[in-house]
């Protein structure tokens, strides 16, 4: 029996990855967050450091798209995309949208591997 591996792209404060960690005790969770300040806050304020100590959870401070591209082929069972583009024009209208690159073929091909 293999351990399911789930990647959450856009870790933020860690709420979704922490929920998955608790709800799926047999799964290995990789959370990928670009901003080092967000990673530090999620560890210091939201208990992510304790999850990392358990061995089934890793918070990666990295560009999510580059992380997926570098992942070992067929190493992920589920990829959840919770990224926001940082596009101030879009966010000013009250929308949070993923970066356009997530909707393009290179990302789909990297995720498919």
C-alpha positions as CSV (number, residue, x, y, z in Angstrom):
1,X,0.0,0.0,0.0
2,X,1.4,3.4,-1.0
3,X,1.0,6.6,1.0
4,X,-1.1,9.1,-1.0
5,X,0.7,12.3,-1.6
6,X,-1.2,15.6,-1.9
7,X,0.3,18.9,-3.0
8,X,-1.4,22.2,-2.1
9,X,-0.1,25.0,-4.3
10,X,-0.5,28.2,-2.4
11,X,-0.1,27.3,1.2
12,X,-1.1,30.6,2.7
13,X,-1.7,30.4,6.4
14,X,-1.9,26.6,6.1
15,X,-5.6,26.1,6.8
16,X,-6.4,23.8,3.8
17,X,-3.1,21.8,4.1
18,X,-3.7,21.4,7.9
19,X,-7.3,20.3,7.3
20,X,-6.1,17.7,4.8
21,X,-3.4,16.5,7.3
22,X,-5.9,15.9,10.0
23,X,-8.7,14.6,7.7
24,X,-6.5,12.2,5.8
25,X,-4.2,10.6,8.4
26,X,-2.6,8.2,5.8
27,X,-1.7,11.0,3.4
28,X,1.6,12.9,3.0
29,X,0.9,16.6,2.5
30,X,3.2,19.0,0.6
31,X,2.3,22.7,0.9
32,X,4.0,25.1,-1.4
33,X,4.1,28.8,-0.7
34,X,6.1,31.5,-2.5
35,X,6.3,34.2,0.2
36,X,8.8,33.6,3.0
37,X,7.0,35.9,5.3
38,X,3.8,33.9,4.8
39,X,5.7,30.7,5.5
40,X,7.2,32.1,8.7
41,X,3.8,33.3,9.9
42,X,2.1,30.0,9.2
43,X,4.8,28.3,11.2
44,X,4.8,30.8,14.1
45,X,1.1,31.6,14.4
46,X,-0.9,28.8,12.8
47,X,0.9,25.6,14.1
48,X,2.4,24.5,10.8
49,X,5.7,23.9,12.6
50,X,4.0,21.2,14.7
51,X,2.6,19.5,11.6
52,X,6.1,19.4,10.0
53,X,7.5,17.7,13.1
54,X,5.1,14.8,12.5
55,X,6.8,13.6,9.3
56,X,3.8,13.6,7.0
57,X,3.7,17.4,6.3
58,X,6.2,19.7,4.6
59,X,5.9,23.4,3.9
60,X,8.1,24.3,0.9
61,X,9.0,28.0,0.4
62,X,9.1,27.9,-3.4
63,X,7.5,29.0,-6.6
64,X,4.6,26.5,-6.9
65,X,4.9,26.2,-10.7
66,X,8.6,25.5,-10.6
67,X,8.1,23.1,-7.7
68,X,5.6,21.1,-9.7
69,X,7.9,21.1,-12.7
70,X,10.7,19.7,-10.6
71,X,8.6,17.1,-8.8
72,X,9.5,13.5,-9.5
73,X,7.2,12.1,-12.2
74,X,4.1,10.3,-10.9
75,X,5.0,11.3,-7.3
76,X,1.8,13.2,-6.6
77,X,-1.7,11.7,-6.4
78,X,-3.6,15.0,-6.0
79,X,-2.7,18.6,-6.8
80,X,-4.8,21.3,-5.3
81,X,-4.3,24.8,-6.8
82,X,-5.0,27.6,-4.3
83,X,-2.9,30.2,-5.9
84,X,-3.6,33.9,-6.4
85,X,-2.1,36.0,-9.2
86,X,-1.3,39.1,-7.2
87,X,-2.9,41.1,-10.0
88,X,-3.9,44.3,-8.2
89,X,-6.4,45.2,-11.0
90,X,-8.2,41.9,-10.6
91,X,-8.1,42.0,-6.8
92,X,-9.4,45.6,-6.8
93,X,-12.6,44.3,-8.3
94,X,-13.0,41.8,-5.5
95,X,-11.8,38.8,-7.4
96,X,-9.0,36.4,-6.6
97,X,-7.7,34.5,-9.6
98,X,-4.9,32.1,-10.2
99,X,-2.0,33.2,-12.3
100,X,-2.6,32.8,-16.0
101,X,0.3,30.3,-16.2
102,X,-1.8,27.8,-14.2
103,X,-4.3,27.8,-17.1
104,X,-1.6,27.2,-19.8
105,X,-0.4,23.9,-21.3
106,X,3.1,23.8,-19.7
107,X,1.6,23.7,-16.2
108,X,-1.0,21.0,-17.3
109,X,1.8,18.9,-18.8
110,X,4.0,19.2,-15.6
111,X,1.0,18.3,-13.4
112,X,0.1,15.4,-15.6
113,X,3.5,13.7,-15.1
